[in-house]
Structures are given as structure tokens and as C-alpha cells.
């Protein structure tokens, strides 16, 4: 008894139309390239936004700290004072001005001050930006602390 094994091997794609496989590879590479560029852009924007948020939080903390420091002064003099610039290019300025106010009985409240800290900076586009933190201080309330 004799057995014959016959195997039929389908023709490979390489022997068929060769341009079809090359076209598939080029399309796949183009698709991955487009996805890669899109992903890189998205990650870049995310990093930029995170850095901008970090700078803004630092600037707000500095504003708060400078305002606290200025409002705790023992005596005030009216005027503006430039406090300097931080490493991010934000300029800080202190403004102290008298404030005219009355109590509920209509009596003038002397020694009332408006204390403001102004942060100024320029965006990458060159636009001038400002953030202001301010408080009001009635000096007689702080005279017992001297």
C-alpha cells in the first residue's frame, strides 16, 4: 500500500503584485508618522500649560507674601515702590495710599490705608498683564501691637 501526500502551497504575495505590499507599508508608516506628530504636539501643549500654571501659582504666592509683609508695617507712608523682578520676569510694585472712609455714624475714619501689590509681566506675544492683591488697613487697630 502506497500513500501519497500532496500539499498544495498557495502562491505567496511576493510572487503576486508586489506594489500592493509596498503601498500598505507606506500607508502604515504615514499613519504612524501623523499620529506621532499629533501626540508630540499634544504633549508639548500639556507641558507648556503645566509650566504656565506653575509660574502663575508662584506669582500668586509671592503676591500674597508681599501683601502680608506690607500690611504688617508699623507705619505707612503714601507712595509707590518698585520691589523688583523675579526669575520669570514678573515685576512687583507696592502702592500705599490713604483711604477716606466713614463709620456708620458718619464719623471719618482717619489712618485708613489701601495697600496693594501689583505684579506685571509680558506674555510671549508681548501683551502686558497685571495681577493685583490688595487689602485695607485701619492703623489704630494695630497700634496695640507696638
C-alpha positions as CSV (number, residue, x, y, z in Angstrom):
1,X,0.0,0.0,0.0
2,X,1.4,3.2,-1.0
3,X,0.3,6.6,0.3
4,X,0.9,9.8,-1.5
5,X,0.8,13.1,0.3
6,X,0.1,16.0,-1.8
7,X,0.4,19.5,-0.3
8,X,-0.7,22.5,-2.2
9,X,1.2,25.6,-1.3
10,X,-0.7,28.8,-2.1
11,X,1.3,31.3,-4.1
12,X,3.0,33.9,-1.8
13,X,2.1,37.5,-2.0
14,X,5.7,38.2,-3.1
15,X,5.1,36.4,-6.4
16,X,1.9,38.3,-6.9
17,X,1.5,42.1,-7.5
18,X,4.5,43.5,-5.5
19,X,3.3,47.1,-5.4
20,X,0.4,46.3,-3.1
21,X,2.6,45.3,-0.1
22,X,4.8,48.3,-0.6
23,X,1.8,50.6,-0.7
24,X,0.5,49.1,2.6
25,X,3.8,49.7,4.3
26,X,4.0,53.3,3.1
27,X,0.4,53.9,4.3
28,X,1.1,52.4,7.7
29,X,4.3,54.5,8.1
30,X,2.4,57.7,7.1
31,X,-0.3,56.9,9.6
32,X,2.1,56.3,12.4
33,X,4.0,59.4,11.5
34,X,0.9,61.6,11.6
35,X,-0.1,60.0,14.9
36,X,3.4,60.6,16.3
37,X,3.4,64.2,15.3
38,X,-0.1,64.8,16.8
39,X,0.9,63.1,20.1
40,X,4.1,65.1,20.3
41,X,2.1,68.4,19.8
42,X,-0.4,67.4,22.5
43,X,2.4,66.5,25.0
44,X,4.2,69.8,24.2
45,X,1.0,71.8,24.8
46,X,0.4,69.9,28.1
47,X,3.9,70.7,29.3
48,X,3.6,74.4,28.4
49,X,0.3,74.6,30.3
50,X,1.8,72.9,33.3
51,X,4.7,75.3,33.3
52,X,2.4,78.3,32.9
53,X,0.3,77.1,35.8
54,X,3.4,76.6,38.0
55,X,4.5,80.2,37.2
56,X,1.1,81.6,38.0
57,X,0.9,79.8,41.3
58,X,4.4,81.0,42.2
59,X,3.5,84.6,41.3
60,X,0.2,84.5,43.4
61,X,2.1,83.1,46.4
62,X,4.7,85.9,46.0
63,X,1.9,88.5,45.8
64,X,0.2,87.1,48.9
65,X,3.5,87.1,50.8
66,X,4.4,90.7,49.8
67,X,0.9,91.9,50.7
68,X,1.1,90.3,54.1
69,X,4.6,91.8,54.7
70,X,3.4,95.2,53.6
71,X,0.2,95.2,55.6
72,X,2.1,94.4,58.8
73,X,4.3,97.5,58.7
74,X,4.2,99.6,61.8
75,X,3.8,102.9,60.0
76,X,2.7,103.7,56.5
77,X,3.8,106.4,54.1
78,X,1.9,107.2,51.0
79,X,3.6,106.3,47.7
80,X,4.7,103.7,45.2
81,X,7.7,101.5,45.5
82,X,9.2,99.1,42.9
83,X,10.0,95.8,44.7
84,X,12.0,94.1,42.0
85,X,11.7,91.3,39.5
86,X,11.6,87.5,39.9
87,X,13.3,84.9,37.7
88,X,10.2,84.6,35.5
89,X,10.3,88.3,34.5
90,X,7.4,89.4,36.8
91,X,7.8,92.9,38.3
92,X,6.3,93.7,41.7
93,X,5.3,97.1,42.9
94,X,3.9,98.2,46.3
95,X,1.3,101.0,46.4
96,X,0.2,102.6,49.7
97,X,-2.5,105.3,49.6
98,X,-4.8,106.9,52.2
99,X,-8.4,105.8,52.1
100,X,-11.2,108.1,53.0
101,X,-13.9,106.2,54.8
102,X,-16.7,106.8,57.4
103,X,-18.2,104.6,60.0
104,X,-22.0,104.0,60.3
105,X,-22.3,107.2,62.4
106,X,-20.8,109.3,59.6
107,X,-17.5,109.9,61.5
108,X,-14.4,110.0,59.4
109,X,-12.0,107.1,59.9
110,X,-8.6,108.6,59.8
111,X,-5.5,106.5,59.3
112,X,-7.2,104.1,56.9
113,X,-4.9,102.8,54.2
114,X,-5.2,100.9,51.0
115,X,-2.2,98.6,50.5
116,X,-1.8,97.0,47.1
117,X,0.9,94.8,45.5
118,X,0.9,94.8,41.7
119,X,2.5,92.1,39.6
120,X,3.2,93.0,36.0
121,X,4.6,90.8,33.2
122,X,4.6,90.4,29.4
123,X,3.3,87.3,27.7
124,X,5.2,85.6,24.9
125,X,3.1,87.5,22.5
126,X,4.2,90.8,24.1
127,X,0.8,91.5,25.8
128,X,1.1,93.4,29.1
129,X,-0.6,91.5,32.0
130,X,-1.2,92.5,35.6
131,X,-2.5,90.9,38.8
132,X,-3.3,92.9,41.9
133,X,-3.6,91.8,45.5
134,X,-4.9,94.5,47.9
135,X,-6.1,95.0,51.4
136,X,-7.3,97.8,53.6
137,X,-5.8,98.5,57.0
138,X,-7.1,100.7,59.8
139,X,-4.0,101.7,61.6
140,X,-5.4,102.3,65.1
141,X,-6.3,98.5,65.2
142,X,-2.6,97.7,65.0
143,X,-1.3,100.3,67.5
144,X,-1.6,98.0,70.4
145,X,0.9,95.6,68.8
146,X,3.8,98.0,69.0
